[in-house]
Amino acid sequence: MSHRIAVLGAGSWGTALADVLARNGHDTRLWAWSARLAEHLREHRRNDRYLPGVGLHDDLEVFDDLAAALAGADSVLSVSPSHYVRDVLTAAAPHIDPTARLISASKGLELDSDKRMSEVVEEVLPGEASAGVVVLSGPSFAAELARGLPTAVTLASRNAAHAEAVQLMFQNDHFRLYTQSDVVGTELGGALKNVMAIAAGISDGLGLGANARAALLTRGLAEMSRLAERMGGYAVTLSGLAGMGDLVLTCTGDLSRNRRVGLALGEGRRLADVLEEMDAVAEGVRTTRAARELAGELGVEMPIVDAVYSVLYEDVDPMEGLARLMAREPKPERWS
């Protein structure tokens, strides 16, 4: 069955997902925030800024007008950076059909409110439109998906029928999607792995070796699981694609923006200089702040998040941040 789908956000991930949908035979409209970017995509049929070297399917339409992109859409895919999701959806809301299916593929927590992206969707959009939001998350570099390399992700929703419909929209011979119901765990996995990727990058930048990286990934997963369970999610979700899978990819892959930020910090560079050089958003920088606030409010111990926060926002030397982690009181491996 063919669908008309509006994809809101023409960064690397939004472009890759829109291209998959167009190649799967759906009437797909990609909305870009910038008229200049939209014109480039229409003229050159590629996204040189965010997804270089990848050609767009001929049937993928590109818009810079929200109303035109959303006209008649039965499904809306939100893929803006997390700090823009509320503004984009607020502008889009008058043009979204109340019966449209909502899919959220943005990873992160909203600053100040510390809300997950599905919570933002539910606040901004009418009740019927936001009921049963489907969250798409998991280990997925946009460049690899766009090149047709094998990729598997998770779809989480309280509405199983919605998740299964989205599964059929996207699935093809190189993109596999699994459904489940734990929205909280899935979203927290996708957000918090970016914080852990900064930590892993710092460790690698300091030259601390494979032992340290393995410890960070494992203990990072424990922190992610503690927060997810406190917020009503399930630890088992964090052992799957949306947790461990995404964590391994983002903490070790050379395409990881958050890992690159950490590497640069570990090598002694200033955060402001690193971010100034990046076109794409490193979500983990903002998410670190939101995660630390959430952990404090809920009484969840997250020492790696605290250490990354101290380096990013308190100008603590990365080696000093590591020393604080290693000097913590001895504990059992599992505690609540």
Secondary structure, 3 states (H helix, E strand, C coil): CCCEEEEECCCHHHHHHHHHHHHCCCEEEEECCCHHHHHHHHHHCEECCCEEEEECCCCCEEECCHHHHHCCCCEEEECCCHHHHHHHHHHHHHHCCCCCEEEECCCCECCCCCCEHHHHHHHHCCHHHHCCCEEEECCCCHHHHHCCCCEEEEEECCCHHHHHHHHHHHCCCCEEEEEECCHHHHHHHHHHHHHHHHHHHHHHHCCCHHHHHHHHHHHHHHHHHHHHHHCCCCHHHHCCHHHHHHHHHHHHCCCCHHHHHHHHHHCCCCHHHHHHCCCCCCHHHHHHHHHHHHHHHHCCCCHHHHHHHHHHHCCCCHHHHHHHHHCCCCCCCCCC
